[in-house]
Amino acid sequence: VRFAIRMLWRRPALSVFSAATLALGIGAVTAVSSIVHAVLVQPLPYPQPDQIVALRGIVKGARSGISYQNILDIGERARTLVTLSPFFAQSVNLTGVPEPDRLRGGFVTSEFFDAVGVQPFIGTAFGDASDVAHGPRLAVLTYNAWRNRFALRRDVVGLPLQLNNATFSVAGVMPESFHFPIDDVEVLLPFWTTTAGTDRDNHNYIAVGRLTPSATPAQAALEV
């Protein structure tokens, strides 16, 4: 140990460089291992996760998002899918609080909760009425948003949220185990409240669906 310390002390620049290289290498390996475990090894925290699928589009031969109109057509005609919901992540402005902030919003239809198979453990998800344009402006919080914004208040249902200069009402809170893998959203909002546009040539979305018990991903891909 004394010999090693003397050698390190004699060449401090090389010692610092070597230590930094080791630290970066160990950190990179740890980060990659964590991602591989979370994405490929650890199962999704949803019931029957092997039945959950995500739909994207192909535009001019390249992978892309999928348009809202195409999602509607697929949802109406596909027989391998039980349910299908568009999904779009977009930051929203939170006002009406002492410190205005930005939240990561996930815009979905009511079918999203059936697709992932998870319901709020406080309150309820928004229903079909919120799928219609100018329907109820309801919001479902993730557990982290409930903890950070409302200090785990049990009476959070019905409280107002000022998002993008519009008033939403908190409908429920998702369980702590709910972590949407495509985007780290903080609040789920009715799809019609997004400003991203729903034209058929607007390929900004993905779709989250659930297969029928007898269908395989390959069968669903072929049908779509």
Phi, psi and chi 1 to 4 in degrees:
 res  aa     phi    psi   chi1   chi2   chi3   chi4
   1 VAL       -  -43.8  171.2      -      -      -
   2 ARG   -62.0  -41.5  -70.9 -163.2  -61.8  -93.0
   3 PHE   -62.0  -43.2  175.2   75.3      -      -
   4 ALA   -63.5  -42.0      -      -      -      -
   5 ILE   -62.9  -42.2  -67.5  175.0      -      -
   6 ARG   -62.0  -43.0  -73.9 -160.5  -57.5  -89.9
   7 MET   -64.9  -40.8  -65.6  -59.7  -65.3      -
   8 LEU   -65.4  -38.4  -67.3  172.9      -      -
   9 TRP   -68.6  -33.3 -174.8 -104.2      -      -
  10 ARG   -70.3  -30.6  -71.3  177.2 -177.7  174.8
  11 ARG  -125.7   71.6  -51.9 -179.7   68.8  179.2
  12 PRO   -63.7  -38.2   22.1  -33.1      -      -
  13 ALA   -63.1  -47.0      -      -      -      -
  14 LEU   -63.9  -37.0  178.8   60.4      -      -
  15 SER   -63.8  -45.8  -59.3      -      -      -
  16 VAL   -64.3  -43.4  171.3      -      -      -
  17 PHE   -61.7  -43.9  177.3   78.1      -      -
  18 SER   -64.4  -42.7  -59.4      -      -      -
  19 ALA   -64.0  -41.2      -      -      -      -
  20 ALA   -65.2  -41.0      -      -      -      -
  21 THR   -62.0  -44.6  -57.5      -      -      -
  22 LEU   -61.9  -43.1  -79.2  171.7      -      -
  23 ALA   -62.5  -44.3      -      -      -      -
  24 LEU   -64.4  -42.3  -71.9  173.3      -      -
  25 GLY   -63.6  -47.0      -      -      -      -
  26 ILE   -63.6  -41.2  -66.1  170.9      -      -
  27 GLY   -63.1  -41.8      -      -      -      -
  28 ALA   -64.9  -45.0      -      -      -      -
  29 VAL   -62.0  -42.3  170.1      -      -      -
  30 THR   -62.6  -43.8  -57.9      -      -      -
  31 ALA   -63.2  -47.4      -      -      -      -
  32 VAL   -62.5  -41.9  171.2      -      -      -
  33 SER   -62.1  -39.9  -61.1      -      -      -
  34 SER   -64.2  -41.9  -60.5      -      -      -
  35 ILE   -65.8  -45.2  -66.2  171.9      -      -
  36 VAL   -60.0  -42.3  169.0      -      -      -
  37 HIS   -63.9  -44.3  176.6   74.2      -      -
  38 ALA   -69.6  -36.7      -      -      -      -
  39 VAL   -90.5  -39.7  175.6      -      -      -
  40 LEU  -107.3  -27.0  -60.1  178.7      -      -
  41 VAL  -101.7  -55.9  179.7      -      -      -
  42 GLN   -70.6  129.1 -174.8  177.0    6.1      -
  43 PRO   -70.0  154.8   25.0  -33.7      -      -
  44 LEU   -64.7  144.4  -65.6  174.5      -      -
  45 PRO   -81.4   50.8   32.6  -36.3      -      -
  46 TYR  -132.2  154.9  -49.2  124.9      -      -
  47 PRO   -63.8  138.5  -19.6   31.6      -      -
  48 GLN    43.7   61.0  -67.4   83.1   44.9      -
  49 PRO   -63.2  -22.6   23.9  -33.9      -      -
  50 ASP   -69.7  -11.7   55.1  -42.9      -      -
  51 GLN   -92.6   -6.2  -66.0  179.1   -3.3      -
  52 ILE   -88.3  132.5  -60.5  176.3      -      -
  53 VAL  -131.5  156.3  -66.1      -      -      -
  54 ALA  -119.0  135.3      -      -      -      -
  55 LEU  -109.0  131.9  -85.5   66.9      -      -
  56 ARG  -125.0  176.5  -61.6 -177.8 -176.3  -89.5
  57 GLY  -114.2  173.5      -      -      -      -
  58 ILE  -128.2  121.2  -63.3  177.3      -      -
  59 VAL  -121.6  119.5  177.2      -      -      -
  60 LYS    54.5   41.5  -63.7 -179.0  179.6  179.3
  61 GLY    81.8   -0.5      -      -      -      -
  62 ALA  -116.0  146.3      -      -      -      -
  63 ARG   -63.7  141.1  -74.0 -171.4   63.8 -172.5
  64 SER  -153.4 -169.8   72.9      -      -      -
  65 GLY   -76.6 -169.0      -      -      -      -
  66 ILE  -134.8  146.9 -173.9  170.8      -      -
  67 SER   -80.0  155.2   74.2      -      -      -
  68 TYR   -61.5  -40.2  175.3   68.2      -      -
  69 GLN   -64.2  -39.3  -62.2  -62.8  -30.1      -
  70 ASN   -66.0  -37.6  -73.5  -13.5      -      -
  71 ILE   -61.2  -43.2  -65.5  171.4      -      -
  72 LEU   -60.5  -45.1  -70.5 -177.8      -      -
  73 ASP   -62.1  -44.6  -70.6  -16.4      -      -
  74 ILE   -64.3  -43.6  -66.9  169.6      -      -
  75 GLY   -61.5  -34.5      -      -      -      -
  76 GLU   -76.2  -30.5  -69.5  174.7   -2.3      -
  77 ARG  -106.3  -26.0  -58.5  175.1 -172.2  178.2
  78 ALA   -70.0  136.7      -      -      -      -
  79 ARG  -103.8   -9.3  -64.3  -66.0  175.2  -97.7
  80 THR   -89.8   -5.0   54.5      -      -      -
  81 LEU  -115.9  130.3  -62.0  170.0      -      -
  82 VAL   -79.2  -41.6  177.0      -      -      -
  83 THR  -149.1  156.8 -176.3      -      -      -
  84 LEU  -153.3  131.5 -169.2   65.4      -      -
  85 SER  -134.3  136.4  169.7      -      -      -
  86 PRO   -69.4  155.0   25.5  -33.1      -      -
  87 PHE  -140.0  134.6  174.1   83.0      -      -
  88 PHE  -146.2  129.5 -177.9   69.9      -      -
  89 ALA  -102.9  133.8      -      -      -      -
  90 GLN  -156.8  138.5 -174.8  178.8   45.3      -
  91 SER   -70.9  142.9  -65.6      -      -      -
  92 VAL  -126.9  149.4  -67.5      -      -      -
  93 ASN   -86.4  125.8  -63.9  -40.9      -      -
  94 LEU   -99.5  117.8  173.1   66.3      -      -
  95 THR  -126.7 -177.8   55.2      -      -      -
  96 GLY    77.0   14.1      -      -      -      -
  97 VAL  -126.5  161.8  -67.2      -      -      -
  98 PRO   -54.9  -36.5  -27.3   34.9      -      -
  99 GLU  -124.1   97.7  -64.5 -176.3    9.5      -
 100 PRO   -56.0  149.5  -24.9   34.5      -      -
 101 ASP  -152.5  179.5 -157.5   -8.0      -      -
 102 ARG  -118.3  135.8  -69.6  177.7   69.9   81.3
 103 LEU  -114.3  153.1  -59.8 -179.9      -      -
 104 ARG   -88.7  112.0 -168.8   64.8  171.9  165.5
 105 GLY   -98.9  139.7      -      -      -      -
 106 GLY  -112.0  116.5      -      -      -      -
 107 PHE   -94.5  120.1  -63.8   84.4      -      -
 108 VAL  -141.6  167.2  -61.9      -      -      -
 109 THR   -96.0  175.0   63.6      -      -      -
 110 SER   -63.1  -22.9   59.4      -      -      -
 111 GLU   -71.5  -15.1  -70.0 -173.5  -69.3      -
 112 PHE   -57.5  -41.8  171.8   83.3      -      -
 113 PHE   -68.0  -33.1  -57.8   94.1      -      -
 114 ASP   -72.9  -33.7  -68.4  -29.8      -      -
 115 ALA   -64.7  -45.2      -      -      -      -
 116 VAL   -83.8  -15.4  -62.8      -      -      -
 117 GLY    74.6   24.3      -      -      -      -
 118 VAL  -128.3  132.5 -179.2      -      -      -
 119 GLN  -115.0  158.2  -64.1  -67.8  -35.5      -
 120 PRO   -59.1  145.4  -23.7   33.9      -      -
 121 PHE   -93.8  -12.6   80.9  105.9      -      -
 122 ILE  -123.8  130.5  -66.9  178.1      -      -
 123 GLY    72.5 -151.3      -      -      -      -
 124 THR  -137.5  166.4   62.1      -      -      -
 125 ALA   -80.4  164.8      -      -      -      -
 126 PHE   -79.4  146.8   41.2   80.3      -      -
 127 GLY  -100.4 -163.8      -      -      -      -
 128 ASP   -59.0  -30.9  -63.7  -15.8      -      -
 129 ALA   -61.3  -29.2      -      -      -      -
 130 SER   -82.5   -3.2  -68.4      -      -      -
 131 ASP   -83.3  -15.8  -69.5  -23.2      -      -
 132 VAL   -89.0  139.0 -178.6      -      -      -
 133 ALA   -53.8  134.5      -      -      -      -
 134 HIS    66.0   24.1  -52.4  -65.2      -      -
 135 GLY   -78.1 -170.2      -      -      -      -
 136 PRO   -59.5  134.5  -21.6   32.5      -      -
 137 ARG   -89.2   90.7  -68.1  179.5 -178.6  -92.9
 138 LEU  -109.7  153.5  -60.2  177.2      -      -
 139 ALA  -133.5  137.8      -      -      -      -
 140 VAL  -114.7  120.5  175.7      -      -      -
 141 LEU   -85.9  148.1  -57.8  172.3      -      -
 142 THR   -78.5  166.3   62.8      -      -      -
 143 TYR   -61.1  -41.9 -171.0   92.1      -      -
 144 ASN   -63.6  -41.3  -74.2  -18.6      -      -
 145 ALA   -66.2  -38.0      -      -      -      -
 146 TRP   -62.4  -42.5  177.2   51.1      -      -
 147 ARG   -69.8  -44.3  177.7 -176.9   57.8 -156.1
 148 ASN   -77.8  -33.4  -62.7  -23.9      -      -
 149 ARG   -98.4  -28.6  -52.3  -68.5  175.5 -179.8
 150 PHE  -124.8   10.2  -66.6   93.7      -      -
 151 ALA    52.4   38.3      -      -      -      -
 152 LEU    60.6   32.7  -55.6  179.7      -      -
 153 ARG   -67.0  129.3  -72.9 -179.9   56.3  178.3
 154 ARG   -76.5  -19.0  -57.9  -67.9  -61.4 -171.9
 155 ASP   -96.3   31.2   60.4  -14.2      -      -
 156 VAL   -71.4  -26.6   67.4      -      -      -
 157 VAL   -62.5  129.1  173.2      -      -      -
 158 GLY    96.0  -12.3      -      -      -      -
 159 LEU   -70.9  147.0  -66.3 -178.9      -      -
 160 PRO   -82.4  149.6   28.9  -33.4      -      -
 161 LEU  -129.3  125.8  -89.5 -179.7      -      -
 162 GLN   -93.5  105.0  -75.4  -69.2  122.7      -
 163 LEU  -123.0  123.9  -59.9  173.6      -      -
 164 ASN    52.0   43.3  -72.6  -10.7      -      -
 165 ASN    63.6   22.5  -62.9  -39.7      -      -
 166 ALA  -127.9  149.7      -      -      -      -
 167 THR   -95.3  120.6  -58.7      -      -      -
 168 PHE  -108.4  155.4  -70.3   76.6      -      -
 169 SER  -112.5  131.7  178.8      -      -      -
 170 VAL   -68.2  121.5  175.9      -      -      -
 171 ALA   -96.1  -31.5      -      -      -      -
 172 GLY  -173.0  178.9      -      -      -      -
 173 VAL  -132.0  129.1  180.0      -      -      -
 174 MET   -74.6  152.1  -62.1  -61.6  -78.1      -
 175 PRO   -65.4  160.7   19.7  -30.1      -      -
 176 GLU   -62.5  -29.0 -172.4  173.6    7.5      -
 177 SER   -73.9  -11.5   60.3      -      -      -
 178 PHE   -78.0  114.0  173.8   80.3      -      -
 179 HIS  -135.6  108.2  -64.4  -75.2      -      -
 180 PHE   -72.7  121.4 -165.4   51.2      -      -
 181 PRO   -72.4  -19.1   26.1  -34.3      -      -
 182 ILE   -82.5  -33.0  -64.0  177.1      -      -
 183 ASP  -155.6  142.7 -158.0  -68.4      -      -
 184 ASP   -84.3   76.1 -169.5   16.7      -      -
 185 VAL   -79.6  156.5  -60.9      -      -      -
 186 GLU  -110.5  -26.2  -62.9  175.0   88.2      -
 187 VAL  -146.3  135.1   57.5      -      -      -
 188 LEU   -98.7  130.3  -64.2  166.7      -      -
 189 LEU  -128.1  153.8  -57.0  169.9      -      -
 190 PRO   -56.9  139.7  -25.2   35.1      -      -
 191 PHE   -61.0  -34.9 -176.6   79.8      -      -
 192 TRP   -66.6  -14.9   69.8  -92.8      -      -
 193 THR   -83.4   -5.0   60.9      -      -      -
 194 THR   -74.6  154.1 -179.3      -      -      -
 195 THR  -106.7   16.8   58.2      -      -      -
 196 ALA   -78.1  -16.6      -      -      -      -
 197 GLY    93.9  146.9      -      -      -      -
 198 THR  -124.1   21.0   57.2      -      -      -
 199 ASP   -66.3  154.9  -64.4  -24.8      -      -
 200 ARG   -66.5  -25.3 -166.4  174.4  -69.3  -84.4
 201 ASP   -91.8   11.7   60.3   -8.1      -      -
 202 ASN  -100.1   97.8 -177.7   -3.8      -      -
 203 HIS   -98.5   58.7  -56.7  -82.2      -      -
 204 ASN   -98.0   -4.6  -80.4  -26.5      -      -
 205 TYR  -114.2  166.2  -49.2  106.9      -      -
 206 ILE  -121.4  167.7   64.4  168.7      -      -
 207 ALA  -122.2  139.2      -      -      -      -
 208 VAL  -111.7  123.8 -178.8      -      -      -
 209 GLY  -136.2  172.0      -      -      -      -
 210 ARG  -128.7  132.0 -177.3  171.1  -74.6  -89.5
 211 LEU   -73.9  154.8  -59.5  173.4      -      -
 212 THR   -67.5  154.7   60.5      -      -      -
 213 PRO   -56.0  -28.9  -26.9   35.7      -      -
 214 SER   -93.4   -5.0   59.6      -      -      -
 215 ALA   -94.0  152.1      -      -      -      -
 216 THR  -110.0  159.1   66.2      -      -      -
 217 PRO   -56.0  -36.8  -26.8   35.4      -      -
 218 ALA   -65.4  -40.4      -      -      -      -
 219 GLN   -65.0  -41.6  -69.6  171.6  -24.6      -
 220 ALA   -65.1  -41.4      -      -      -      -
 221 ALA   -61.6  -41.9      -      -      -      -
 222 LEU   -64.8  -42.6 -178.8   61.7      -      -
 223 GLU   -66.0  -43.0 -177.2 -177.0   41.2      -
 224 VAL   -63.8      -  169.8      -      -      -
